[in-house]
Amino acid sequence: MSEKSFTDYHKKLVPYAYNILGSTDDARDAVQDVLIKHLQAPDGHALNEFGYLVRSVVNHSINLKKRNAKLVRGEVWLPEPVSTEFADRYLHRKEMISYSLMVLLENLNPKERAVFILKEAFDYSHEEIGGVLDIAPENSRKLLSRAKLKLQDRHHPVAAHGKATGLAGYIQAMQAGDVNALEQMLATDVVLYADGGGRVNIVSSLTRGLQPVSDLILYLYKTYQASLEISPIVVNNQPAILFSNNGTVINCQVFDLDPASGKIRQIFSVVDPMKLKGLEQG
């Protein structure tokens, strides 16, 4: 394998690992591990080399996901946000599932997640999925049906955004401390999730309801965010805002908007500095 082939394969394989692991660092490491192992194998040159590498990366990522799940059980865990604008550095936009869906996929076991991602993000047939995961096509169909059944009551269409628009009113209401204006933008059953990764103290990891969420947003802004720079951005094809201090991202809030009403249904607030490093590169 030439250096160019190594680089090309790495770029193509990272989206498979990222959609399973939810971390770009972990995804790049997983792909690197697989490629190095493949290079070192004396008879490691399969007829369909890319297909073999996809299979290796997906299965390696499944094993890593199982291991990592034991470490975060019982906590709110949010994926690492990736700026859609800069996604082509190591991820292709069309292969990135929405942030809201990535959060929901945490309800699936790693193999169900892999089947769902291969089918929905990469348009694999069940025969192809069977080849990747070493299962019968019928088992792939069953895993996909089981995954969709687990998600059916929670998965709603997401308003996809190619540009960071629609949050000006939210930012203005937050800065003005205007609770009435803010609540006009929130769904009555709005939920705010927060992930500090055990590195940053958070007020609450899970807040539900119109008034509790609006009160928390205004409290956080007044207490911690008023002096920070605010930048609209698109994360995993959803609108988001960054709170930064001299170029260092302190908080990324990703918004799930109802396509019909435009109201905010969910806010995913990432304050874990390890998950925000990639946004500073943009």
VEXVO-315472 format. One record per residue (C-alpha): residue in three letters; x, y, z. Coordinates in steps of 0.001 Angstrom, whole numbers, padded with zeros to 6 digits, always signed. Layout:
<sites>
alaXYZ
...
</sites>
This chain:
<sites>
met+000000+000000+000000
ser+001472+003356-001058
glu+001485+006432+001163
lys-001213+007974-001055
ser-003367+004848-000770
phe-002932+004885+003011
thr-004061+008536+003160
asp-006978+007962+000780
tyr-008179+004901+002676
his-007860+006743+005987
lys-010071+009583+004752
lys-012690+007206+003328
leu-012805+004987+006415
val-013045+007637+009149
pro-016795+008325+008526
tyr-017613+004658+009197
ala-015820+004769+012545
tyr-017083+008239+013529
asn-020751+007366+012999
ile-020322+004372+015304
leu-018039+005934+017934
gly-019198+009578+017950
ser-015626+010828+018395
thr-013298+011997+015634
asp-010173+011249+017661
asp-011362+007722+018441
ala-012431+007263+014815
arg-009066+008325+013420
asp-007265+006129+015959
ala-009455+003143+015078
val-008783+003564+011367
gln-005070+004052+011997
asp-004952+000830+014041
val-006657-001143+011289
leu-004493+000258+008488
ile-001240-000370+010346
lys-002303-003916+011224
his-003244-004487+007588
leu+000137-003215+006393
gln+001990-005459+008817
ala+000074-008619+007913
pro+002208-010847+005646
asp-000847-012009+003684
gly-003040-008988+004406
his-003869-008044+000811
ala-007465-009063+000157
leu-008908-009129-003345
asn-011315-006326-002414
glu-008983-004340-000207
phe-011363-001473+000601
gly-014209-003847+001444
tyr-011900-005773+003731
leu-010808-002547+005444
val-014410-001363+005899
arg-015211-004671+007547
ser-012171-004383+009824
val-012890-000764+010786
val-016589-001367+011492
asn-015915-004416+013652
his-013041-002711+015475
ser-015329+000280+016128
ile-018088-002005+017431
asn-015653-003525+019935
leu-014439-000089+021023
lys-018040+001088+021419
lys-018841-001877+023658
arg-015805-001094+025799
asn-016566+002631+026010
ala-020240+002033+026850
lys-019227+000504+030164
leu-017406+003707+031095
val-020272+006152+030458
arg-023285+004123+031606
gly-025764+006191+033631
glu-024420+009518+032382
val-025590+011856+029627
trp-023142+011190+026811
leu-023172+013389+023715
pro-021222+012802+020501
glu-018350+015042+019524
pro-019824+017835+017367
val-018299+018289+013917
ser-018666+021512+011955
thr-020437+020648+008717
glu-018728+023585+007021
phe-015333+021993+007594
ala-016451+018372+007477
asp-014597+017551+004267
arg-011315+017656+006116
tyr-011963+014140+007370
leu-015689+013501+007014
his-018013+013816+004044
arg-021203+015781+004695
lys-023454+013261+002976
glu-022101+010488+005192
met-022734+012356+008444
ile-025983+011480+010148
ser-027718+014280+012038
tyr-026581+015120+015547
ser-030013+014345+016996
leu-029963+010909+015399
met-026445+010227+016678
val-027699+010912+020194
leu-030642+008553+019674
leu-028370+005803+018388
glu-026946+005526+021903
asn-030139+003547+022636
leu-028958+000788+020290
asn-026380-001857+020974
pro-023204-001491+018872
lys-024171-004120+016272
glu-027651-002622+015779
arg-026010+000773+015447
ala-023582-000520+012830
val-026379-002079+010756
phe-028470+001100+010983
ile-025541+003313+009945
leu-024416+001096+007070
lys-027982+001019+005723
glu-029051+004614+006351
ala-025810+006581+005914
phe-023941+004446+003382
asp-026872+002781+001570
tyr-025484-000744+001930
ser-027690-003669+000957
his-028401-006317+003570
glu-026162-008675+001611
glu-023310-006140+001848
ile-023984-005542+005550
gly-023918-009292+006104
gly-020502-009433+004497
val-019171-006617+006679
leu-020515-008015+009959
asp-020238-011711+009078
ile-023953-012322+009542
ala-026696-013615+007267
pro-028650-010987+005285
glu-031795-012052+007151
asn-030080-011313+010457
ser-029151-007891+009115
arg-032811-007238+008303
lys-033838-008342+011792
leu-031218-006106+013428
leu-032381-003122+011356
ser-036037-003789+012241
arg-035123-004077+015915
ala-033127-000838+015732
lys-035977+001052+014065
leu-038435-000337+016621
lys-036284+001014+019454
leu-036111+004424+017772
gln-039639+004759+016409
asp-041137+006668+019352
arg-038154+009010+019632
his-036958+009579+016085
his-038636+012565+014451
pro-037651+014297+011213
val-034917+016869+011793
ala-034840+020226+010049
ala-031517+019970+008211
his-029577+023190+007775
gly-026709+023911+005427
lys-026237+027344+006954
ala-026228+028622+010521
thr-029471+030558+010304
gly-032563+030867+012453
leu-030880+031367+015818
ala-030612+035168+015820
gly-033818+035512+017846
tyr-032653+032909+020345
ile-029335+034716+020835
gln-031048+038099+021197
ala-033556+036790+023755
met-030777+035129+025734
gln-028621+038259+025753
ala-031563+040463+026728
gly-032755+038087+029442
asp-036172+038109+027761
val-037848+034993+029132
asn-041091+035542+027198
ala-039321+035859+023854
leu-037168+032848+024647
glu-040122+030664+025588
gln-041828+031568+022298
met-038984+029756+020535
leu-039051+026622+022682
ala-041393+023649+022367
thr-043466+022978+025484
asp-041717+019626+025967
val-038223+020934+025187
val-035286+018998+026663
leu-031758+020255+027345
tyr-028945+017694+027596
ala-025511+018666+028920
asp-022250+016730+028734
gly-019225+017867+030722
gly-017393+014604+030257
gly-016531+014495+033949
arg-014041+017294+033258
val-016352+020290+033659
asn-018985+020743+036354
ile-022467+021205+034937
val-025588+022570+036613
ser-027794+019760+035300
ser-027180+016984+032780
leu-030866+016690+031870
thr-033514+019420+032086
arg-037078+019024+030798
gly-039940+021435+030225
leu-040453+024966+028954
gln-039874+026981+032135
pro-037036+024873+033616
val-035123+024966+030323
ser-035646+028686+029703
asp-034663+029483+033301
leu-031506+027389+032952
ile-030532+029001+029632
leu-030845+032502+031073
tyr-029056+031546+034298
leu-026136+029999+032421
tyr-025805+032984+030114
lys-025930+035559+032907
thr-023600+033605+035205
tyr-021048+032079+032828
gln-021490+033163+029203
ala-022178+036901+029062
ser-018517+037754+028450
leu-018005+035078+025782
glu-018080+035472+022006
ile-021101+033862+020319
ser-020828+032382+016815
pro-023569+030634+014814
ile-022342+027448+013142
val-023681+024266+011554
val-022853+021039+013386
asn-023623+017612+011881
asn-026031+019369+009503
gln-027926+021062+012365
pro-027833+024690+013576
ala-025613+025390+016561
ile-023862+028194+018411
leu-020390+028337+019898
phe-019427+030217+023051
ser-015719+031079+022864
asn-013064+032893+024859
asn-010160+034192+022751
gly-010572+031405+020217
thr-011052+028628+022774
val-014501+027030+022488
ile-016121+026777+025920
asn-019537+025458+024916
cys-021278+024187+021793
gln-025070+024119+021771
val-026687+022073+018997
phe-030386+022634+018261
asp-033048+020203+017113
leu-035774+022279+015460
asp-039250+021056+014611
pro-039501+021225+010780
ala-043143+022357+010916
ser-043167+024954+013710
gly-039501+025935+013815
lys-039567+025610+017607
ile-036598+024171+019482
arg-037352+020614+020644
gln-033943+019669+022004
ile-030724+021445+022940
phe-027511+019438+023158
ser-024972+021366+025207
val-021399+020089+024977
val-018928+021570+027474
asp-016432+018707+027580
pro-013230+020412+026318
met-011988+017170+024755
lys-015038+017148+022459
leu-014671+020817+021490
lys-011082+020820+020234
gly-012035+020074+016639
leu-014347+023096+016457
glu-011445+025406+017257
gln-009717+024255+014084
gly-012555+025729+012048
</sites>
